[in-house]
Amino acid sequence: MAAAETVGAGRLRPASADYLLLGVVGTLVVVGILAVFSASFAEGWRLYGDVNYFVIRQAMWAVIGVVLMVTLMRIDYHVLRPASPILMLIAVGGLIVVLTPLGVTSNGATRWVQAGPLPPIQPSEFVKLAVIIYIAAWLTARGKEITNFNVGMLPFILLVGAVGGLVMMQPDMGTAIVIVLTTITMFFVAGGELRHIAGLVGASFIIGVFLIISGDYRAERFTAFLGAEDDPLGSGFQILQLSIALGSGGLTGLGWGVSRQKFFYIPGAHTDGVFAIIGEELGLLGTLAVIGLFCFLVFRCFRVIINARDQFGMLLATGVTVWIAYQALLNIGGITRTLPLTGIPLPFVSYGGSALAATMAGVGVLLSVSRYGIDKHFTDRKRKPYDVRA
């Protein structure tokens, strides 16, 4: 039976939530709140006279994230398909607003929007989810036509390039990389031509190299990756301090809250550097535990992808899964000096309200695919794979 028949109106009844997936996400969020408190209390006291300044805000955004996750989990993901153009317009509008006088600048980057007393919001974090929803709907509508360059690849390049360009104007190369990697993976999974994808990957690499050598701060990060010891008090300072934190932890760590590097040695210790603080305080075993949680999360996400009953649901689940996986890989790779630092937060763990809420919203969409992608009328029959014509 084709998926178009099994996902018809009124035919689906929601299955129970994937409690293992919910459990691992909840565990990572709790670990993140604890890690943010430990890594940020000194900075909170120095800047605001309040050791709880950052952890309170992280907890508030976690509550917002739970609301978004539960709401999206309970909504049939099929309603996102017709709504995808509106969501995309809102997301792109947010990126444009950032570039106006309403944008908030911090550490040389303009990535936030703040309205009155409300906390600042980073639109680029929500753009990741909006792009995933829109690209999933667009690829599903195109079907096998995506193998045609003019109908498939060219519009895809223009769309992703426009979004990536707006993100780079902030500038935020790390987010742009995640968006490009995620959408290319979705295009590949949807059945795109390998030669088109290979050309796109090659072109993206060339553009990335050009952006690195043309931007002072990006060039500094790359040279620090290649030889941080050459400038230990300048461009190599952050990566060396991150390495010191990881090395100081040894096997079991110095103890929770006992980190020394968080006392103003590591810039952004509670944001993109929080994994190093975890390594210093909980040691190799602690970092392996966090990596293990992410591996288990991705495993559960792949189960959702495999069990999806239609093309749209499969692509949605793929997009959210690789978004989280790529972002975790880039963050941990940068901390451990296996990849250049990009400033990307560690999903669910790093301080950042918009990032936390957007990622939890993405998990809500994933859980919706898990719940509404199974037709209970046919659970007694052998399940058949999704039909790309659906």
C-alpha positions as semicolon CSV with decimal commas, in nm:
position;residue;x (nm);y (nm);z (nm)
1;M;0,000;0,000;0,000
2;A;0,143;0,336;-0,103
3;A;0,218;0,599;0,156
4;A;-0,019;0,836;-0,019
5;E;-0,298;0,603;0,088
6;T;-0,171;0,543;0,440
7;V;-0,127;0,911;0,519
8;G;-0,459;1,026;0,385
9;A;-0,680;1,259;0,582
10;G;-0,834;1,097;0,885
11;R;-0,642;0,772;0,838
12;L;-0,366;0,833;1,090
13;R;-0,387;0,802;1,463
14;P;-0,091;0,924;1,664
15;A;0,127;0,659;1,819
16;S;0,280;0,707;2,162
17;A;0,581;0,933;2,193
18;D;0,933;0,794;2,158
19;Y;1,011;0,810;2,527
20;L;1,373;0,704;2,477
21;L;1,424;0,996;2,240
22;L;1,251;1,229;2,483
23;G;1,459;1,091;2,768
24;V;1,796;1,146;2,600
25;V;1,698;1,500;2,496
26;G;1,584;1,575;2,851
27;T;1,908;1,435;2,989
28;L;2,117;1,653;2,757
29;V;1,916;1,962;2,852
30;V;1,967;1,893;3,224
31;V;2,339;1,830;3,167
32;G;2,350;2,157;2,977
33;I;2,185;2,357;3,255
34;L;2,426;2,214;3,512
35;A;2,726;2,272;3,285
36;V;2,618;2,629;3,205
37;F;2,589;2,710;3,575
38;S;2,933;2,571;3,651
39;A;3,096;2,738;3,351
40;S;2,923;3,075;3,384
41;F;2,890;3,170;3,750
42;A;3,223;3,354;3,757
43;E;3,137;3,547;3,442
44;G;2,789;3,618;3,574
45;W;2,932;3,763;3,893
46;R;3,189;3,970;3,705
47;L;2,946;4,118;3,453
48;Y;2,617;4,134;3,642
49;G;2,694;4,070;4,009
50;D;2,478;3,756;3,992
51;V;2,625;3,405;3,981
52;N;2,289;3,271;3,858
53;Y;2,248;3,522;3,574
54;F;2,317;3,284;3,285
55;V;2,173;2,965;3,429
56;I;1,838;3,130;3,510
57;R;1,804;3,246;3,150
58;Q;1,908;2,905;3,019
59;A;1,643;2,742;3,237
60;M;1,378;2,989;3,115
61;W;1,460;2,913;2,753
62;A;1,454;2,541;2,833
63;V;1,094;2,583;2,951
64;I;1,011;2,766;2,626
65;G;1,181;2,484;2,437
66;V;0,973;2,223;2,618
67;V;0,654;2,409;2,525
68;L;0,760;2,427;2,158
69;M;0,867;2,063;2,154
70;V;0,546;1,931;2,311
71;T;0,328;2,152;2,091
72;L;0,495;2,045;1,767
73;M;0,504;1,684;1,883
74;R;0,126;1,686;1,922
75;I;0,063;1,846;1,581
76;D;0,047;1,627;1,271
77;Y;0,364;1,718;1,081
78;H;0,172;1,716;0,752
79;V;0,031;2,061;0,836
80;L;0,385;2,199;0,810
81;R;0,398;2,129;0,437
82;P;0,146;2,394;0,325
83;A;0,275;2,630;0,596
84;S;0,639;2,598;0,486
85;P;0,644;2,908;0,255
86;I;0,506;3,127;0,536
87;L;0,756;2,988;0,786
88;M;1,036;3,051;0,538
89;L;0,927;3,410;0,475
90;I;0,913;3,479;0,849
91;A;1,259;3,326;0,898
92;V;1,417;3,522;0,613
93;G;1,244;3,835;0,740
94;G;1,414;3,781;1,075
95;L;1,753;3,762;0,905
96;I;1,683;4,088;0,726
97;V;1,570;4,262;1,045
98;V;1,902;4,167;1,206
99;L;2,077;4,382;0,944
100;T;1,865;4,688;1,030
101;P;1,916;4,924;1,329
102;L;1,707;4,677;1,533
103;G;1,996;4,431;1,520
104;V;2,205;4,386;1,835
105;T;2,584;4,368;1,801
106;S;2,804;4,170;2,037
107;N;3,171;4,072;1,998
108;G;3,184;4,215;1,648
109;A;2,882;4,020;1,518
110;T;2,525;4,137;1,461
111;R;2,311;3,827;1,508
112;W;2,037;3,923;1,751
113;V;1,713;4,119;1,756
114;Q;1,573;4,270;2,073
115;A;1,235;4,433;2,122
116;G;1,205;4,639;2,440
117;P;1,253;4,444;2,764
118;L;1,224;4,106;2,593
119;P;1,540;3,892;2,578
120;P;1,733;3,907;2,249
121;I;1,647;3,646;1,987
122;Q;1,887;3,502;1,732
123;P;1,681;3,450;1,412
124;S;1,950;3,240;1,241
125;E;1,887;2,959;1,492
126;F;1,520;2,937;1,394
127;V;1,612;2,971;1,025
128;K;1,775;2,627;1,045
129;L;1,441;2,465;1,125
130;A;1,245;2,679;0,879
131;V;1,486;2,588;0,598
132;I;1,456;2,217;0,683
133;I;1,076;2,232;0,668
134;Y;1,074;2,432;0,345
135;I;1,337;2,219;0,167
136;A;1,156;1,898;0,275
137;A;0,830;2,030;0,128
138;W;1,003;2,159;-0,187
139;L;1,191;1,835;-0,253
140;T;0,876;1,631;-0,195
141;A;0,683;1,844;-0,443
142;R;0,957;1,816;-0,708
143;G;0,984;1,438;-0,677
144;K;1,204;1,284;-0,945
145;E;1,235;1,621;-1,118
146;I;1,519;1,713;-0,880
147;T;1,749;1,510;-1,105
148;N;1,700;1,781;-1,368
149;F;1,958;2,057;-1,312
150;N;1,735;2,347;-1,418
151;V;1,433;2,226;-1,219
152;G;1,611;2,074;-0,922
153;M;1,967;2,180;-0,852
154;L;1,960;2,539;-0,981
155;P;1,661;2,657;-0,769
156;F;1,809;2,469;-0,474
157;I;2,141;2,652;-0,509
158;L;1,968;2,990;-0,539
159;L;1,751;2,929;-0,231
160;V;2,023;2,793;-0,003
161;G;2,272;3,049;-0,135
162;A;2,037;3,338;-0,054
163;V;1,980;3,216;0,302
164;G;2,349;3,141;0,352
165;G;2,441;3,484;0,218
166;L;2,212;3,659;0,467
167;V;2,362;3,455;0,751
168;M;2,716;3,536;0,636
169;M;2,634;3,909;0,644
170;Q;2,593;3,889;1,024
171;P;2,865;3,732;1,000
172;D;2,811;3,372;1,113
173;M;3,005;3,121;0,906
174;G;2,938;2,833;1,147
175;T;2,560;2,859;1,105
176;A;2,598;2,896;0,728
177;I;2,807;2,576;0,720
178;V;2,541;2,384;0,916
179;I;2,263;2,505;0,684
180;V;2,459;2,411;0,370
181;L;2,561;2,068;0,502
182;T;2,209;1,991;0,622
183;T;2,035;2,091;0,299
184;I;2,288;1,913;0,076
185;T;2,233;1,595;0,279
186;M;1,857;1,630;0,237
187;F;1,901;1,681;-0,138
188;F;2,114;1,367;-0,157
189;V;1,866;1,157;0,045
190;A;1,580;1,282;-0,174
191;G;1,751;1,129;-0,478
192;G;1,954;1,412;-0,626
193;E;2,207;1,339;-0,899
194;L;2,546;1,247;-0,754
195;R;2,730;1,455;-1,014
196;H;2,521;1,759;-0,923
197;I;2,586;1,704;-0,553
198;A;2,958;1,651;-0,612
199;G;2,973;1,978;-0,805
200;L;2,784;2,158;-0,531
201;V;3,014;2,022;-0,261
202;G;3,318;2,126;-0,462
203;A;3,181;2,474;-0,522
204;S;3,092;2,510;-0,153
205;F;3,446;2,411;-0,058
206;I;3,596;2,671;-0,291
207;I;3,362;2,940;-0,160
208;G;3,448;2,839;0,197
209;V;3,820;2,873;0,131
210;F;3,766;3,214;-0,025
211;L;3,559;3,330;0,274
212;I;3,829;3,209;0,514
213;I;4,115;3,391;0,342
214;S;3,908;3,705;0,285
215;G;3,797;3,752;0,647
216;D;4,043;3,849;0,918
217;Y;3,873;3,667;1,206
218;R;3,805;3,357;0,995
219;A;4,167;3,348;0,874
220;E;4,289;3,383;1,233
221;R;4,077;3,088;1,345
222;F;4,210;2,873;1,063
223;T;4,574;2,964;1,129
224;A;4,514;2,899;1,500
225;F;4,384;2,554;1,409
226;L;4,698;2,483;1,208
227;G;4,943;2,624;1,463
228;A;4,800;2,774;1,782
229;E;5,139;2,755;1,949
230;D;5,278;3,012;1,705
231;D;5,070;3,287;1,867
232;P;4,980;3,163;2,218
233;L;4,869;3,505;2,347
234;G;4,687;3,607;2,031
235;S;4,494;3,402;1,776
236;G;4,595;3,074;1,940
237;F;4,496;3,172;2,293
238;Q;4,142;3,031;2,293
239;I;4,224;2,695;2,139
240;L;4,522;2,646;2,370
241;Q;4,314;2,724;2,678
242;L;4,048;2,479;2,559
243;S;4,319;2,214;2,520
244;I;4,452;2,289;2,868
245;A;4,102;2,244;3,010
246;L;4,055;1,907;2,841
247;G;4,403;1,790;2,940
248;S;4,362;1,900;3,303
249;G;4,059;1,674;3,345
250;G;4,245;1,351;3,295
251;L;4,034;1,038;3,319
252;T;3,783;1,134;3,588
253;G;3,812;1,514;3,604
254;L;3,885;1,766;3,877
255;G;3,531;1,746;4,012
256;W;3,205;1,917;3,929
257;G;3,241;2,294;3,967
258;V;3,619;2,279;4,024
259;S;3,727;2,398;3,679
260;R;4,004;2,657;3,678
261;Q;3,988;2,750;3,309
262;K;3,640;2,898;3,343
263;F;3,788;3,182;3,550
264;F;3,832;3,407;3,246
265;Y;4,087;3,191;3,064
266;I;3,847;3,048;2,804
267;P;3,648;3,310;2,608
268;G;3,286;3,192;2,595
269;A;3,340;2,908;2,841
270;H;2,963;2,869;2,890
271;T;2,876;2,900;2,520
272;D;3,072;2,716;2,251
273;G;3,346;2,617;2,501
274;V;3,125;2,434;2,750
275;F;3,238;2,089;2,632
276;A;3,593;2,173;2,742
277;I;3,469;2,267;3,090
278;I;3,283;1,936;3,108
279;G;3,608;1,761;3,015
280;E;3,803;1,950;3,280
281;E;3,552;1,880;3,558
282;L;3,435;1,530;3,463
283;G;3,735;1,409;3,266
284;L;3,749;1,177;2,969
285;L;3,468;0,967;3,113
286;G;3,240;1,269;3,132
287;T;3,306;1,376;2,775
288;L;3,257;1,020;2,650
289;A;2,925;1,009;2,835
290;V;2,811;1,328;2,658
291;I;2,926;1,194;2,322
292;G;2,746;0,868;2,399
293;L;2,422;1,058;2,465
294;F;2,452;1,228;2,125
295;C;2,525;0,895;1,955
296;F;2,219;0,738;2,115
297;L;2,011;1,043;2,018
298;V;2,119;1,013;1,654
299;F;2,046;0,638;1,664
300;R;1,688;0,704;1,780
301;C;1,654;0,975;1,517
302;F;1,760;0,733;1,243
303;R;1,489;0,495;1,359
304;V;1,239;0,771;1,293
305;I;1,386;0,827;0,945
306;I;1,374;0,457;0,858
307;N;1,018;0,418;0,984
308;A;0,879;0,730;0,813
309;R;0,588;0,641;0,587
310;D;0,611;0,927;0,337
311;Q;0,874;1,134;0,161
312;F;0,797;1,456;0,346
313;G;0,824;1,295;0,687
314;M;1,143;1,113;0,593
315;L;1,307;1,435;0,472
316;L;1,192;1,630;0,778
317;A;1,340;1,367;1,009
318;T;1,660;1,355;0,803
319;G;1,700;1,733;0,817
320;V;1,655;1,759;1,194
321;T;1,882;1,459;1,258
322;V;2,176;1,576;1,050
323;W;2,133;1,934;1,179
324;I;2,190;1,815;1,536
325;A;2,464;1,570;1,432
326;Y;2,659;1,820;1,220
327;Q;2,637;2,089;1,485
328;A;2,757;1,855;1,761
329;L;3,039;1,732;1,537
330;L;3,154;2,086;1,452
331;N;3,149;2,196;1,815
332;I;3,327;1,892;1,961
333;G;3,568;1,884;1,667
334;G;3,661;2,247;1,728
335;I;3,712;2,193;2,102
336;T;3,934;1,889;2,046
337;R;4,136;2,055;1,764
338;T;4,026;1,804;1,503
339;L;3,838;2,081;1,318
340;P;3,875;2,460;1,311
341;L;3,671;2,650;1,569
342;T;3,346;2,780;1,422
343;G;3,172;2,926;1,727
344;I;2,885;2,679;1,685
345;P;2,706;2,590;2,014
346;L;2,680;2,231;2,132
347;P;2,311;2,135;2,090
348;F;2,109;2,131;2,416
349;V;2,424;2,191;2,622
350;S;2,581;2,529;2,536
351;Y;2,436;2,853;2,671
352;G;2,210;3,020;2,417
353;G;1,836;3,059;2,447
354;S;1,748;3,078;2,078
355;A;1,968;2,780;1,994
356;L;1,815;2,571;2,273
357;A;1,455;2,659;2,189
358;A;1,502;2,609;1,814
359;T;1,672;2,271;1,857
360;M;1,402;2,148;2,094
361;A;1,139;2,266;1,845
362;G;1,320;2,057;1,583
363;V;1,299;1,755;1,811
364;G;0,925;1,824;1,842
365;V;0,893;1,799;1,462
366;L;1,095;1,477;1,469
367;L;0,867;1,331;1,736
368;S;0,563;1,430;1,528
369;V;0,703;1,229;1,237
370;S;0,751;0,940;1,477
371;R;0,397;0,966;1,613
372;Y;0,197;1,047;1,300
373;G;0,409;0,852;1,054
374;I;0,264;0,522;1,168
375;D;-0,084;0,414;1,064
376;K;-0,234;0,211;1,347
377;H;-0,486;0,054;1,106
378;F;-0,198;-0,134;0,947
379;T;0,023;-0,223;1,244
380;D;-0,064;-0,590;1,202
381;R;0,077;-0,595;0,848
382;K;0,431;-0,590;0,726
383;R;0,538;-0,228;0,700
384;K;0,643;-0,107;0,359
385;P;0,891;0,171;0,287
386;Y;0,780;0,523;0,203
387;D;0,676;0,600;-0,154
388;V;0,868;0,890;-0,304
389;R;0,561;0,974;-0,511
390;A;0,365;1,059;-0,196
